[in-house]
Structure formats: structure tokens, C-alpha cells
Amino acid sequence: MEAGGLEVGGLRAASIINRIDGPASWTIERDIHTLILHEAGSYHWLETWLDGRRTSLGDPLPGEMWLAPAGHHYRGAAQGGAVRYIEIGIPAGRLDIPSGARALAAYHSPPMAALVREAAAGDAAAADALVAMLAETLDGMRSPPMPPAIARRIDDLLAFIQARLETPLNSHDMAGEAGMSVNSLIVHFARATGRTPAQYVLHQRIRHACWFLMNRPLSVAEIAFATGFSSHAHLCAAFRRKLGMSPGQWRRRFASARVGEGEA
């Protein structure tokens, strides 16, 4: 359901609530760029692809963003859930996508998210600033082209990692799964994701822990072991280092970030 759609600064902004009762998939193929800011709620087991390449796995968190570029094929799939998000339509002529730019998916940037919200509230200056920030961000996400066979191995490895976040994972295990040397894996993985394999595993474990904190009444220690951290202290240290707050603080801040039954 769409609410509050408006034109602002040459962009189109809308607040949308989407509820799905079971497995579902959707595509976006438009002649405008579509930027999506997840605000509340959760899908179950969300995956996204861009032009056939997997771009993200794991349930969306408040503040994360996805970009479906004009003229490209974006696909999402989930097992159910209810979410609220802001969608910004950007004319293709307003934003150039640099050649070789990695997909912007599950991207976390509080300043950019703030501009999305301000634009959706009717601030034309924020709309202009958002387009400028997107252009700068995408320019910084350029990477050398990757052979299709290597790209498929990385895609498969992302799914392998996601299914085993609660277990020990090291670079040798991941390199063996991908059929590469450790050095080759680190180079190609960074080109595909912007992170080393170890950095990506930690990032996904923190995202998964955030989902548990928001959606399950488990203790921090229980969540730590369910998401591959060695202890309560290990999870707390990772949170403070990466998010600037404790797991408890994150839970209190986002406990209400759900889509209620009566929302429309």
C-alpha cells in the first residue's frame, strides 16, 4: 500500500507498506532509478539480485538502502513478513551510474537515510543533496570487472556463508568452498562486495544479531551464540566497534521498528 506520494525537487517520493503471507518475489525494471530505504518491519529471509548477480542476503534492518538502477533488472525474494519503506524515484538523467560500480544493497549511511526522509517530507534541497550524495557514493564503489565464472563462485559463496553464520568460518574454509586460493578469494571477494571475506562474515553476523535483538526475546548471550560470536563479550565489543552502541542500546532504540497490524 502506498501513502503520501509526492513530487519533490524533480524526484518522486512515497511511503509504502508491503505485507506478504508466504514466499514471494518481485522485480523492478524501470526507466528511472529507484532508491529504497527500509524503515520498519522485517521480511523473512530476504535476498536481492541485480542483473542476475546476488547483491544481498539477510533480513533488512532499519536504515538500510537498496538501489535499482534505471534500465537494469532488480529482483527481490522473501518468505513473508511486513515492512514499511520509503521509495524515491530518480529520473535517469539526474544520476549517472558509473561503469563498474558495485550494487548499492543493504547499504547503511545515516546521512543518506536522513536525506531520504527529508526529501520524502517535501524538502527540495534535501532531494538535490541526496542525488549528489548518491553520485559520490556510487563513484567510490567502482571495481574492476570480474569474469562471469568467478562472479558465480562468489554468489554461491555468499549463500554458503549466510547459511553458516553461527559456525566458525575462516578464509581457508571459504576459499576451499569457492575453489580458489585464499589470496585469490580475498581479491575477488573485495571486488564483488567491497569487503574481505572476514569483514563480510562479521558484517553479516552483526546484521543477523540486530535482527534477533529487534524480533526475538532472547538474551544477548543467546543471540551471540546463535550468530557465531564466541561470547556475550565478543558480541558487545563488535557492536561498540561497528555501531557505536551496545546490543542492549540497539534493542531499545529499534524495539518499536515494527509494522503493526493496523498500519496502512
Buried (B, 14 or more C-beta within 10 A) or exposed (E): EEEEEEEBBBBBBBBBBBBBEEEBEEEBEBEBBBBBBBBBBBBBBBBBBBEEBBBBBBBBBBBBBBBBBBEBEBBBBBBBBBBBBBBBBBBBEBBEBEEEBBBBBBBBBEEBBBBBBBBBBBBBEBBBBBBEBBBEBBEEBEBEEBEEEBBBBBBBBBEBBBEBBBEEBEBEBBBEBBEBEBEEBBBBBBBBBBBBBBEBBBBBBBBBBBBBBBBEEBEBBEBBBBBBBEEBEBBBEBBEEEBEBBBEBBBEBBEEBBBEEEBE
